[in-house]
């Protein structure tokens, strides 16, 4: 799977990028046909504490899957997004079976 991380209006450090890549690679256990993962990191400009946004689009054969979450940290938002995508992958797999 090819993972592309884009941080909008800031520079993400390598530790965060590695964390995101490791989490996303675990999704191949649920669907080995994942070809790409486009990740967008953004800090929302508001007064809320949960202002870190992570959005992921998975490129699959057939329809792509998309999920986005906000949290206090990028790591927490990434974990939430990966869990949401895992559920979507399982639902798609059960639907196809």
C-alpha positions in Angstrom: 0.0 0.0 0.0 1.3 3.4 -0.9 0.7 6.0 1.9 0.8 9.7 1.1 0.6 12.1 4.1 -0.1 15.8 3.5 0.0 18.2 6.4 -1.8 21.5 5.7 -0.2 24.7 6.9 2.4 22.9 9.1 5.2 20.4 8.9 4.5 17.0 10.4 7.5 15.3 12.1 8.7 11.9 10.9 7.5 10.1 14.1 3.9 11.2 13.4 4.2 10.1 9.8 5.6 6.7 10.8 2.8 6.3 13.4 0.2 7.0 10.8 1.8 4.6 8.2 2.0 1.8 10.8 -1.6 2.2 11.8 -2.8 2.2 8.2 -0.8 -0.8 7.2 -2.6 -2.9 9.7 -5.8 -2.3 7.7 -4.4 -4.7 5.0 -5.2 -7.5 7.3 -8.9 -6.8 6.7 -8.6 -6.0 3.0 -5.4 -7.0 1.2 -6.5 -5.1 -1.9 -5.9 -1.6 -0.5 -3.7 0.2 -3.0 -3.4 3.7 -1.7 -4.0 5.8 1.4 -4.2 9.6 1.1 -3.9 11.2 4.6 -4.6 14.9 5.3 -3.6 16.5 8.6 -5.0 19.8 9.6 -5.2 22.0 12.7 -8.6 23.7 12.8 -8.5 27.4 13.8 -10.9 27.5 16.6 -11.0 27.6 20.4 -11.9 24.0 20.9 -9.3 21.7 22.4 -10.1 19.0 19.9 -8.8 20.9 16.9 -6.6 18.3 15.3 -8.2 16.8 12.2 -7.2 13.6 10.3 -8.9 12.6 7.1 -8.0 9.4 5.2 -9.1 8.2 1.7 -8.4 4.5 1.0 -8.0 3.6 -2.7 -9.6 0.1 -3.2 -10.7 -1.8 -6.3 -14.2 -0.6 -6.6 -15.5 2.3 -4.5 -13.0 4.2 -2.3 -13.5 4.6 1.5 -13.2 7.8 3.4 -13.2 8.8 7.0 -12.3 11.9 9.1 -12.1 12.6 12.8 -11.1 15.4 15.2 -9.3 14.9 18.5 -6.9 16.5 20.9 -3.9 14.9 19.2 -3.2 13.6 15.7 -2.4 10.2 17.2 -5.8 9.9 18.8 -7.6 11.1 15.7 -5.6 8.6 13.6 -6.6 5.8 15.8 -10.3 6.8 15.6 -10.1 7.1 11.8 -8.4 3.7 11.4 -11.1 2.1 13.6 -13.8 3.7 11.5 -12.2 2.5 8.3 -11.7 -1.0 9.7 -15.5 -1.2 10.4 -16.2 0.1 6.8 -13.8 -2.6 5.4 -15.5 -5.4 7.4 -18.9 -4.1 6.2 -17.8 -4.1 2.6 -16.3 -7.5 2.9 -19.5 -9.0 4.5 -21.6 -7.3 1.8 -19.5 -8.9 -1.0 -19.6 -12.3 0.6 
